Amino acid sequence: MTNPAPIEDVPIGSDGIRLGQFVKFAGLLDSGGNVKEAIIDGYVTVNGEVDRRRGRQLQHGDIVEFEERRVRVCP
């Protein structure tokens, strides 16, 4: 059994951010096209659940995971 990846805190400096923006901002992927494909194809999870909406509004404390990285939305 493998241990989950540690959670990295990523401060956004505002009240909220959309999922697609956050994936790119956090450095999980570096191009908008790749972000769109990864989200639509179900490779990105929010709080442990697949969410295929790039425009989903994230809140402080939400944890986004892609491949082996887990990042938390922070103020």
PyMOL Python script that loads the backbone (N, CA, C, O; Angstrom):
from pymol import cmd

cmd.read_pdbstr("""\
ATOM      1  N   MET A   1       0.844  -1.175   0.000  1.00  0.00           N
ATOM      2  CA  MET A   1       0.000   0.000   0.000  1.00  0.00           C
ATOM      3  C   MET A   1       0.893   1.243   0.000  1.00  0.00           C
ATOM      4  O   MET A   1       1.848   1.323   0.772  1.00  0.00           O
ATOM      5  N   THR A   2       0.581   2.211  -0.866  1.00  0.00           N
ATOM      6  CA  THR A   2       1.391   3.419  -0.958  1.00  0.00           C
ATOM      7  C   THR A   2       0.752   4.540  -0.161  1.00  0.00           C
ATOM      8  O   THR A   2      -0.469   4.602  -0.016  1.00  0.00           O
ATOM      9  N   ASN A   3       1.584   5.413   0.347  1.00  0.00           N
ATOM     10  CA  ASN A   3       1.094   6.578   1.070  1.00  0.00           C
ATOM     11  C   ASN A   3       0.687   7.642   0.072  1.00  0.00           C
ATOM     12  O   ASN A   3       1.331   7.795  -0.966  1.00  0.00           O
ATOM     13  N   PRO A   4      -0.383   8.389   0.370  1.00  0.00           N
ATOM     14  CA  PRO A   4      -0.761   9.467  -0.545  1.00  0.00           C
ATOM     15  C   PRO A   4       0.303  10.565  -0.537  1.00  0.00           C
ATOM     16  O   PRO A   4       1.052  10.723   0.427  1.00  0.00           O
ATOM     17  N   ALA A   5       0.345  11.301  -1.616  1.00  0.00           N
ATOM     18  CA  ALA A   5       1.299  12.401  -1.729  1.00  0.00           C
ATOM     19  C   ALA A   5       1.000  13.442  -0.656  1.00  0.00           C
ATOM     20  O   ALA A   5      -0.155  13.623  -0.272  1.00  0.00           O
ATOM     21  N   PRO A   6       2.041  14.129  -0.168  1.00  0.00           N
ATOM     22  CA  PRO A   6       1.784  15.207   0.789  1.00  0.00           C
ATOM     23  C   PRO A   6       0.982  16.323   0.113  1.00  0.00           C
ATOM     24  O   PRO A   6       1.022  16.486  -1.106  1.00  0.00           O
ATOM     25  N   ILE A   7       0.268  17.069   0.917  1.00  0.00           N
ATOM     26  CA  ILE A   7      -0.545  18.166   0.385  1.00  0.00           C
ATOM     27  C   ILE A   7       0.271  19.449   0.404  1.00  0.00           C
ATOM     28  O   ILE A   7       0.823  19.833   1.435  1.00  0.00           O
ATOM     29  N   GLU A   8       0.341  20.105  -0.747  1.00  0.00           N
ATOM     30  CA  GLU A   8       1.026  21.397  -0.863  1.00  0.00           C
ATOM     31  C   GLU A   8      -0.016  22.507  -0.759  1.00  0.00           C
ATOM     32  O   GLU A   8      -1.044  22.457  -1.434  1.00  0.00           O
ATOM     33  N   ASP A   9       0.240  23.497   0.071  1.00  0.00           N
ATOM     34  CA  ASP A   9      -0.646  24.655   0.159  1.00  0.00           C
ATOM     35  C   ASP A   9      -0.298  25.652  -0.935  1.00  0.00           C
ATOM     36  O   ASP A   9       0.869  25.990  -1.128  1.00  0.00           O
ATOM     37  N   VAL A  10      -1.329  26.127  -1.659  1.00  0.00           N
ATOM     38  CA  VAL A  10      -1.124  27.110  -2.726  1.00  0.00           C
ATOM     39  C   VAL A  10      -2.009  28.316  -2.425  1.00  0.00           C
ATOM     40  O   VAL A  10      -3.225  28.262  -2.611  1.00  0.00           O
ATOM     41  N   PRO A  11      -1.388  29.420  -1.954  1.00  0.00           N
ATOM     42  CA  PRO A  11      -2.175  30.621  -1.668  1.00  0.00           C
ATOM     43  C   PRO A  11      -2.641  31.298  -2.957  1.00  0.00           C
ATOM     44  O   PRO A  11      -1.861  31.496  -3.889  1.00  0.00           O
ATOM     45  N   ILE A  12      -3.923  31.647  -2.989  1.00  0.00           N
ATOM     46  CA  ILE A  12      -4.471  32.278  -4.189  1.00  0.00           C
ATOM     47  C   ILE A  12      -4.683  33.777  -4.012  1.00  0.00           C
ATOM     48  O   ILE A  12      -4.856  34.495  -4.997  1.00  0.00           O
ATOM     49  N   GLY A  13      -4.671  34.259  -2.772  1.00  0.00           N
ATOM     50  CA  GLY A  13      -4.786  35.691  -2.530  1.00  0.00           C
ATOM     51  C   GLY A  13      -6.154  36.274  -2.804  1.00  0.00           C
ATOM     52  O   GLY A  13      -6.284  37.490  -2.947  1.00  0.00           O
ATOM     53  N   SER A  14      -7.185  35.436  -2.883  1.00  0.00           N
ATOM     54  CA  SER A  14      -8.548  35.940  -3.089  1.00  0.00           C
ATOM     55  C   SER A  14      -9.523  34.942  -2.473  1.00  0.00           C
ATOM     56  O   SER A  14      -9.117  33.935  -1.893  1.00  0.00           O
ATOM     57  N   ASP A  15     -10.803  35.235  -2.606  1.00  0.00           N
ATOM     58  CA  ASP A  15     -11.815  34.381  -1.983  1.00  0.00           C
ATOM     59  C   ASP A  15     -12.058  33.086  -2.727  1.00  0.00           C
ATOM     60  O   ASP A  15     -12.426  32.085  -2.112  1.00  0.00           O
ATOM     61  N   GLY A  16     -11.864  33.079  -4.024  1.00  0.00           N
ATOM     62  CA  GLY A  16     -12.141  31.874  -4.796  1.00  0.00           C
ATOM     63  C   GLY A  16     -11.428  31.894  -6.128  1.00  0.00           C
ATOM     64  O   GLY A  16     -10.921  32.924  -6.572  1.00  0.00           O
ATOM     65  N   ILE A  17     -11.402  30.725  -6.760  1.00  0.00           N
ATOM     66  CA  ILE A  17     -10.750  30.589  -8.057  1.00  0.00           C
ATOM     67  C   ILE A  17     -11.415  29.418  -8.767  1.00  0.00           C
ATOM     68  O   ILE A  17     -11.886  28.484  -8.118  1.00  0.00           O
ATOM     69  N   ARG A  18     -11.456  29.462 -10.068  1.00  0.00           N
ATOM     70  CA  ARG A  18     -12.065  28.369 -10.829  1.00  0.00           C
ATOM     71  C   ARG A  18     -11.068  27.218 -10.973  1.00  0.00           C
ATOM     72  O   ARG A  18      -9.854  27.422 -10.979  1.00  0.00           O
ATOM     73  N   LEU A  19     -11.606  26.019 -11.087  1.00  0.00           N
ATOM     74  CA  LEU A  19     -10.780  24.819 -11.136  1.00  0.00           C
ATOM     75  C   LEU A  19      -9.726  24.888 -12.236  1.00  0.00           C
ATOM     76  O   LEU A  19      -8.552  24.632 -11.972  1.00  0.00           O
ATOM     77  N   GLY A  20     -10.118  25.227 -13.455  1.00  0.00           N
ATOM     78  CA  GLY A  20      -9.172  25.289 -14.562  1.00  0.00           C
ATOM     79  C   GLY A  20      -8.049  26.282 -14.302  1.00  0.00           C
ATOM     80  O   GLY A  20      -6.887  26.005 -14.602  1.00  0.00           O
ATOM     81  N   GLN A  21      -8.392  27.436 -13.746  1.00  0.00           N
ATOM     82  CA  GLN A  21      -7.390  28.451 -13.430  1.00  0.00           C
ATOM     83  C   GLN A  21      -6.436  27.936 -12.357  1.00  0.00           C
ATOM     84  O   GLN A  21      -5.223  28.129 -12.445  1.00  0.00           O
ATOM     85  N   PHE A  22      -6.999  27.278 -11.345  1.00  0.00           N
ATOM     86  CA  PHE A  22      -6.177  26.823 -10.225  1.00  0.00           C
ATOM     87  C   PHE A  22      -5.205  25.728 -10.643  1.00  0.00           C
ATOM     88  O   PHE A  22      -4.057  25.725 -10.198  1.00  0.00           O
ATOM     89  N   VAL A  23      -5.639  24.802 -11.484  1.00  0.00           N
ATOM     90  CA  VAL A  23      -4.748  23.723 -11.934  1.00  0.00           C
ATOM     91  C   VAL A  23      -3.519  24.320 -12.615  1.00  0.00           C
ATOM     92  O   VAL A  23      -2.400  23.855 -12.399  1.00  0.00           O
ATOM     93  N   LYS A  24      -3.724  25.334 -13.424  1.00  0.00           N
ATOM     94  CA  LYS A  24      -2.601  25.988 -14.099  1.00  0.00           C
ATOM     95  C   LYS A  24      -1.795  26.833 -13.114  1.00  0.00           C
ATOM     96  O   LYS A  24      -0.566  26.775 -13.119  1.00  0.00           O
ATOM     97  N   PHE A  25      -2.469  27.618 -12.268  1.00  0.00           N
ATOM     98  CA  PHE A  25      -1.806  28.486 -11.302  1.00  0.00           C
ATOM     99  C   PHE A  25      -0.925  27.688 -10.337  1.00  0.00           C
ATOM    100  O   PHE A  25       0.166  28.131  -9.977  1.00  0.00           O
ATOM    101  N   ALA A  26      -1.401  26.511  -9.922  1.00  0.00           N
ATOM    102  CA  ALA A  26      -0.658  25.679  -8.972  1.00  0.00           C
ATOM    103  C   ALA A  26       0.490  24.921  -9.634  1.00  0.00           C
ATOM    104  O   ALA A  26       1.293  24.287  -8.949  1.00  0.00           O
ATOM    105  N   GLY A  27       0.568  24.986 -10.961  1.00  0.00           N
ATOM    106  CA  GLY A  27       1.649  24.326 -11.677  1.00  0.00           C
ATOM    107  C   GLY A  27       1.434  22.839 -11.890  1.00  0.00           C
ATOM    108  O   GLY A  27       2.383  22.113 -12.186  1.00  0.00           O
ATOM    109  N   LEU A  28       0.193  22.376 -11.744  1.00  0.00           N
ATOM    110  CA  LEU A  28      -0.085  20.959 -11.998  1.00  0.00           C
ATOM    111  C   LEU A  28       0.045  20.656 -13.485  1.00  0.00           C
ATOM    112  O   LEU A  28       0.501  19.579 -13.869  1.00  0.00           O
ATOM    113  N   LEU A  29      -0.353  21.601 -14.309  1.00  0.00           N
ATOM    114  CA  LEU A  29      -0.177  21.538 -15.765  1.00  0.00           C
ATOM    115  C   LEU A  29       0.182  22.946 -16.225  1.00  0.00           C
ATOM    116  O   LEU A  29      -0.167  23.925 -15.566  1.00  0.00           O
ATOM    117  N   ASP A  30       0.876  23.049 -17.355  1.00  0.00           N
ATOM    118  CA  ASP A  30       1.328  24.385 -17.738  1.00  0.00           C
ATOM    119  C   ASP A  30       0.664  24.986 -18.957  1.00  0.00           C
ATOM    120  O   ASP A  30       0.995  26.110 -19.334  1.00  0.00           O
ATOM    121  N   SER A  31      -0.258  24.284 -19.586  1.00  0.00           N
ATOM    122  CA  SER A  31      -0.964  24.916 -20.710  1.00  0.00           C
ATOM    123  C   SER A  31      -2.467  24.765 -20.528  1.00  0.00           C
ATOM    124  O   SER A  31      -2.958  23.769 -19.996  1.00  0.00           O
ATOM    125  N   GLY A  32      -3.181  25.789 -20.989  1.00  0.00           N
ATOM    126  CA  GLY A  32      -4.634  25.761 -20.864  1.00  0.00           C
ATOM    127  C   GLY A  32      -5.272  24.584 -21.578  1.00  0.00           C
ATOM    128  O   GLY A  32      -6.254  24.019 -21.097  1.00  0.00           O
ATOM    129  N   GLY A  33      -4.716  24.213 -22.725  1.00  0.00           N
ATOM    130  CA  GLY A  33      -5.243  23.076 -23.471  1.00  0.00           C
ATOM    131  C   GLY A  33      -5.094  21.774 -22.699  1.00  0.00           C
ATOM    132  O   GLY A  33      -6.007  20.950 -22.670  1.00  0.00           O
ATOM    133  N   ASN A  34      -3.938  21.597 -22.078  1.00  0.00           N
ATOM    134  CA  ASN A  34      -3.717  20.383 -21.281  1.00  0.00           C
ATOM    135  C   ASN A  34      -4.624  20.354 -20.057  1.00  0.00           C
ATOM    136  O   ASN A  34      -5.128  19.297 -19.676  1.00  0.00           O
ATOM    137  N   VAL A  35      -4.829  21.517 -19.444  1.00  0.00           N
ATOM    138  CA  VAL A  35      -5.724  21.613 -18.288  1.00  0.00           C
ATOM    139  C   VAL A  35      -7.130  21.192 -18.695  1.00  0.00           C
ATOM    140  O   VAL A  35      -7.760  20.379 -18.017  1.00  0.00           O
ATOM    141  N   LYS A  36      -7.622  21.744 -19.802  1.00  0.00           N
ATOM    142  CA  LYS A  36      -8.965  21.429 -20.282  1.00  0.00           C
ATOM    143  C   LYS A  36      -9.126  19.931 -20.510  1.00  0.00           C
ATOM    144  O   LYS A  36     -10.103  19.336 -20.055  1.00  0.00           O
ATOM    145  N   GLU A  37      -8.175  19.317 -21.209  1.00  0.00           N
ATOM    146  CA  GLU A  37      -8.252  17.882 -21.498  1.00  0.00           C
ATOM    147  C   GLU A  37      -8.221  17.044 -20.228  1.00  0.00           C
ATOM    148  O   GLU A  37      -9.012  16.113 -20.078  1.00  0.00           O
ATOM    149  N   ALA A  38      -7.305  17.371 -19.304  1.00  0.00           N
ATOM    150  CA  ALA A  38      -7.171  16.588 -18.068  1.00  0.00           C
ATOM    151  C   ALA A  38      -8.455  16.633 -17.249  1.00  0.00           C
ATOM    152  O   ALA A  38      -8.876  15.616 -16.698  1.00  0.00           O
ATOM    153  N   ILE A  39      -9.081  17.811 -17.168  1.00  0.00           N
ATOM    154  CA  ILE A  39     -10.318  17.943 -16.396  1.00  0.00           C
ATOM    155  C   ILE A  39     -11.456  17.204 -17.087  1.00  0.00           C
ATOM    156  O   ILE A  39     -12.167  16.434 -16.442  1.00  0.00           O
ATOM    157  N   ILE A  40     -11.639  17.423 -18.375  1.00  0.00           N
ATOM    158  CA  ILE A  40     -12.730  16.777 -19.116  1.00  0.00           C
ATOM    159  C   ILE A  40     -12.586  15.258 -19.114  1.00  0.00           C
ATOM    160  O   ILE A  40     -13.581  14.536 -19.052  1.00  0.00           O
ATOM    161  N   ASP A  41     -11.336  14.773 -19.182  1.00  0.00           N
ATOM    162  CA  ASP A  41     -11.097  13.324 -19.207  1.00  0.00           C
ATOM    163  C   ASP A  41     -11.167  12.676 -17.825  1.00  0.00           C
ATOM    164  O   ASP A  41     -11.030  11.459 -17.708  1.00  0.00           O
ATOM    165  N   GLY A  42     -11.379  13.480 -16.772  1.00  0.00           N
ATOM    166  CA  GLY A  42     -11.572  12.931 -15.436  1.00  0.00           C
ATOM    167  C   GLY A  42     -10.294  12.612 -14.679  1.00  0.00           C
ATOM    168  O   GLY A  42     -10.315  11.805 -13.749  1.00  0.00           O
ATOM    169  N   TYR A  43      -9.175  13.233 -15.059  1.00  0.00           N
ATOM    170  CA  TYR A  43      -7.906  12.972 -14.377  1.00  0.00           C
ATOM    171  C   TYR A  43      -7.672  13.878 -13.174  1.00  0.00           C
ATOM    172  O   TYR A  43      -6.717  13.680 -12.422  1.00  0.00           O
ATOM    173  N   VAL A  44      -8.536  14.868 -12.988  1.00  0.00           N
ATOM    174  CA  VAL A  44      -8.390  15.817 -11.879  1.00  0.00           C
ATOM    175  C   VAL A  44      -9.515  15.558 -10.883  1.00  0.00           C
ATOM    176  O   VAL A  44     -10.677  15.419 -11.265  1.00  0.00           O
ATOM    177  N   THR A  45      -9.153  15.494  -9.589  1.00  0.00           N
ATOM    178  CA  THR A  45     -10.176  15.338  -8.559  1.00  0.00           C
ATOM    179  C   THR A  45     -10.185  16.558  -7.645  1.00  0.00           C
ATOM    180  O   THR A  45      -9.171  17.231  -7.458  1.00  0.00           O
ATOM    181  N   VAL A  46     -11.355  16.818  -7.087  1.00  0.00           N
ATOM    182  CA  VAL A  46     -11.523  17.878  -6.094  1.00  0.00           C
ATOM    183  C   VAL A  46     -12.105  17.215  -4.858  1.00  0.00           C
ATOM    184  O   VAL A  46     -13.190  16.636  -4.905  1.00  0.00           O
ATOM    185  N   ASN A  47     -11.382  17.302  -3.758  1.00  0.00           N
ATOM    186  CA  ASN A  47     -11.797  16.672  -2.507  1.00  0.00           C
ATOM    187  C   ASN A  47     -12.106  15.189  -2.707  1.00  0.00           C
ATOM    188  O   ASN A  47     -13.053  14.657  -2.128  1.00  0.00           O
ATOM    189  N   GLY A  48     -11.287  14.528  -3.539  1.00  0.00           N
ATOM    190  CA  GLY A  48     -11.398  13.090  -3.738  1.00  0.00           C
ATOM    191  C   GLY A  48     -12.400  12.638  -4.780  1.00  0.00           C
ATOM    192  O   GLY A  48     -12.550  11.437  -5.004  1.00  0.00           O
ATOM    193  N   GLU A  49     -13.093  13.572  -5.426  1.00  0.00           N
ATOM    194  CA  GLU A  49     -14.104  13.215  -6.424  1.00  0.00           C
ATOM    195  C   GLU A  49     -13.780  13.859  -7.774  1.00  0.00           C
ATOM    196  O   GLU A  49     -13.350  15.011  -7.834  1.00  0.00           O
ATOM    197  N   VAL A  50     -13.988  13.110  -8.842  1.00  0.00           N
ATOM    198  CA  VAL A  50     -13.780  13.648 -10.189  1.00  0.00           C
ATOM    199  C   VAL A  50     -14.798  14.755 -10.441  1.00  0.00           C
ATOM    200  O   VAL A  50     -15.985  14.598 -10.153  1.00  0.00           O
ATOM    201  N   ASP A  51     -14.324  15.867 -10.977  1.00  0.00           N
ATOM    202  CA  ASP A  51     -15.217  16.958 -11.374  1.00  0.00           C
ATOM    203  C   ASP A  51     -14.760  17.435 -12.738  1.00  0.00           C
ATOM    204  O   ASP A  51     -13.638  17.919 -12.885  1.00  0.00           O
ATOM    205  N   ARG A  52     -15.614  17.304 -13.733  1.00  0.00           N
ATOM    206  CA  ARG A  52     -15.255  17.627 -15.108  1.00  0.00           C
ATOM    207  C   ARG A  52     -15.607  19.058 -15.507  1.00  0.00           C
ATOM    208  O   ARG A  52     -15.622  19.387 -16.694  1.00  0.00           O
ATOM    209  N   ARG A  53     -15.889  19.906 -14.523  1.00  0.00           N
ATOM    210  CA  ARG A  53     -16.254  21.306 -14.811  1.00  0.00           C
ATOM    211  C   ARG A  53     -15.052  22.221 -14.576  1.00  0.00           C
ATOM    212  O   ARG A  53     -14.668  22.464 -13.431  1.00  0.00           O
ATOM    213  N   ARG A  54     -14.463  22.723 -15.652  1.00  0.00           N
ATOM    214  CA  ARG A  54     -13.335  23.648 -15.513  1.00  0.00           C
ATOM    215  C   ARG A  54     -13.727  24.896 -14.747  1.00  0.00           C
ATOM    216  O   ARG A  54     -12.901  25.494 -14.058  1.00  0.00           O
ATOM    217  N   GLY A  55     -14.995  25.293 -14.866  1.00  0.00           N
ATOM    218  CA  GLY A  55     -15.471  26.518 -14.232  1.00  0.00           C
ATOM    219  C   GLY A  55     -15.926  26.345 -12.800  1.00  0.00           C
ATOM    220  O   GLY A  55     -16.425  27.294 -12.195  1.00  0.00           O
ATOM    221  N   ARG A  56     -15.767  25.152 -12.240  1.00  0.00           N
ATOM    222  CA  ARG A  56     -16.172  24.933 -10.852  1.00  0.00           C
ATOM    223  C   ARG A  56     -15.444  25.929  -9.950  1.00  0.00           C
ATOM    224  O   ARG A  56     -14.228  26.092 -10.040  1.00  0.00           O
ATOM    225  N   GLN A  57     -16.196  26.581  -9.092  1.00  0.00           N
ATOM    226  CA  GLN A  57     -15.613  27.552  -8.161  1.00  0.00           C
ATOM    227  C   GLN A  57     -15.039  26.811  -6.962  1.00  0.00           C
ATOM    228  O   GLN A  57     -15.766  26.117  -6.251  1.00  0.00           O
ATOM    229  N   LEU A  58     -13.740  26.955  -6.735  1.00  0.00           N
ATOM    230  CA  LEU A  58     -13.090  26.333  -5.587  1.00  0.00           C
ATOM    231  C   LEU A  58     -13.132  27.275  -4.398  1.00  0.00           C
ATOM    232  O   LEU A  58     -13.191  28.493  -4.559  1.00  0.00           O
ATOM    233  N   GLN A  59     -13.101  26.708  -3.215  1.00  0.00           N
ATOM    234  CA  GLN A  59     -13.097  27.477  -1.974  1.00  0.00           C
ATOM    235  C   GLN A  59     -11.835  27.154  -1.188  1.00  0.00           C
ATOM    236  O   GLN A  59     -11.183  26.139  -1.434  1.00  0.00           O
ATOM    237  N   HIS A  60     -11.495  28.023  -0.240  1.00  0.00           N
ATOM    238  CA  HIS A  60     -10.340  27.753   0.620  1.00  0.00           C
ATOM    239  C   HIS A  60     -10.520  26.404   1.295  1.00  0.00           C
ATOM    240  O   HIS A  60     -11.597  26.097   1.806  1.00  0.00           O
ATOM    241  N   GLY A  61      -9.469  25.603   1.298  1.00  0.00           N
ATOM    242  CA  GLY A  61      -9.501  24.287   1.919  1.00  0.00           C
ATOM    243  C   GLY A  61      -9.755  23.153   0.947  1.00  0.00           C
ATOM    244  O   GLY A  61      -9.512  21.994   1.283  1.00  0.00           O
ATOM    245  N   ASP A  62     -10.242  23.458  -0.261  1.00  0.00           N
ATOM    246  CA  ASP A  62     -10.452  22.404  -1.256  1.00  0.00           C
ATOM    247  C   ASP A  62      -9.103  21.803  -1.648  1.00  0.00           C
ATOM    248  O   ASP A  62      -8.103  22.512  -1.761  1.00  0.00           O
ATOM    249  N   ILE A  63      -9.090  20.486  -1.854  1.00  0.00           N
ATOM    250  CA  ILE A  63      -7.867  19.790  -2.254  1.00  0.00           C
ATOM    251  C   ILE A  63      -8.041  19.270  -3.674  1.00  0.00           C
ATOM    252  O   ILE A  63      -8.970  18.519  -3.972  1.00  0.00           O
ATOM    253  N   VAL A  64      -7.130  19.687  -4.537  1.00  0.00           N
ATOM    254  CA  VAL A  64      -7.149  19.293  -5.949  1.00  0.00           C
ATOM    255  C   VAL A  64      -5.997  18.323  -6.175  1.00  0.00           C
ATOM    256  O   VAL A  64      -4.873  18.565  -5.736  1.00  0.00           O
ATOM    257  N   GLU A  65      -6.291  17.219  -6.867  1.00  0.00           N
ATOM    258  CA  GLU A  65      -5.266  16.209  -7.111  1.00  0.00           C
ATOM    259  C   GLU A  65      -5.169  15.912  -8.601  1.00  0.00           C
ATOM    260  O   GLU A  65      -6.174  15.775  -9.298  1.00  0.00           O
ATOM    261  N   PHE A  66      -3.931  15.818  -9.066  1.00  0.00           N
ATOM    262  CA  PHE A  66      -3.657  15.409 -10.438  1.00  0.00           C
ATOM    263  C   PHE A  66      -2.388  14.574 -10.410  1.00  0.00           C
ATOM    264  O   PHE A  66      -1.350  15.016  -9.919  1.00  0.00           O
ATOM    265  N   GLU A  67      -2.484  13.359 -10.944  1.00  0.00           N
ATOM    266  CA  GLU A  67      -1.384  12.401 -10.928  1.00  0.00           C
ATOM    267  C   GLU A  67      -0.891  12.230  -9.500  1.00  0.00           C
ATOM    268  O   GLU A  67      -1.672  11.831  -8.636  1.00  0.00           O
ATOM    269  N   GLU A  68       0.349  12.509  -9.224  1.00  0.00           N
ATOM    270  CA  GLU A  68       0.892  12.267  -7.887  1.00  0.00           C
ATOM    271  C   GLU A  68       0.928  13.512  -6.999  1.00  0.00           C
ATOM    272  O   GLU A  68       1.499  13.479  -5.909  1.00  0.00           O
ATOM    273  N   ARG A  69       0.323  14.603  -7.458  1.00  0.00           N
ATOM    274  CA  ARG A  69       0.374  15.848  -6.668  1.00  0.00           C
ATOM    275  C   ARG A  69      -0.978  16.199  -6.096  1.00  0.00           C
ATOM    276  O   ARG A  69      -2.009  16.058  -6.753  1.00  0.00           O
ATOM    277  N   ARG A  70      -0.954  16.666  -4.843  1.00  0.00           N
ATOM    278  CA  ARG A  70      -2.158  17.138  -4.164  1.00  0.00           C
ATOM    279  C   ARG A  70      -1.898  18.551  -3.655  1.00  0.00           C
ATOM    280  O   ARG A  70      -0.916  18.799  -2.956  1.00  0.00           O
ATOM    281  N   VAL A  71      -2.782  19.466  -4.011  1.00  0.00           N
ATOM    282  CA  VAL A  71      -2.617  20.864  -3.618  1.00  0.00           C
ATOM    283  C   VAL A  71      -3.901  21.376  -2.987  1.00  0.00           C
ATOM    284  O   VAL A  71      -5.006  21.022  -3.397  1.00  0.00           O
ATOM    285  N   ARG A  72      -3.722  22.228  -1.968  1.00  0.00           N
ATOM    286  CA  ARG A  72      -4.874  22.777  -1.253  1.00  0.00           C
ATOM    287  C   ARG A  72      -4.989  24.266  -1.538  1.00  0.00           C
ATOM    288  O   ARG A  72      -3.994  24.990  -1.533  1.00  0.00           O
ATOM    289  N   VAL A  73      -6.213  24.713  -1.786  1.00  0.00           N
ATOM    290  CA  VAL A  73      -6.491  26.141  -2.020  1.00  0.00           C
ATOM    291  C   VAL A  73      -6.408  26.865  -0.670  1.00  0.00           C
ATOM    292  O   VAL A  73      -7.119  26.518   0.273  1.00  0.00           O
ATOM    293  N   CYS A  74      -5.540  27.865  -0.590  1.00  0.00           N
ATOM    294  CA  CYS A  74      -5.356  28.633   0.645  1.00  0.00           C
ATOM    295  C   CYS A  74      -5.523  30.121   0.359  1.00  0.00           C
ATOM    296  O   CYS A  74      -5.313  30.575  -0.766  1.00  0.00           O
ATOM    297  N   PRO A  75      -5.906  30.875   1.393  1.00  0.00           N
ATOM    298  CA  PRO A  75      -6.050  32.334   1.212  1.00  0.00           C
ATOM    299  C   PRO A  75      -4.719  33.009   0.976  1.00  0.00           C
ATOM    300  O   PRO A  75      -4.666  34.227   0.806  1.00  0.00           O
TER     301      PRO A  75
END
""", "prot")
cmd.dss("prot")
cmd.show_as("cartoon", "prot")
cmd.util.cbc("prot")
cmd.orient("prot")
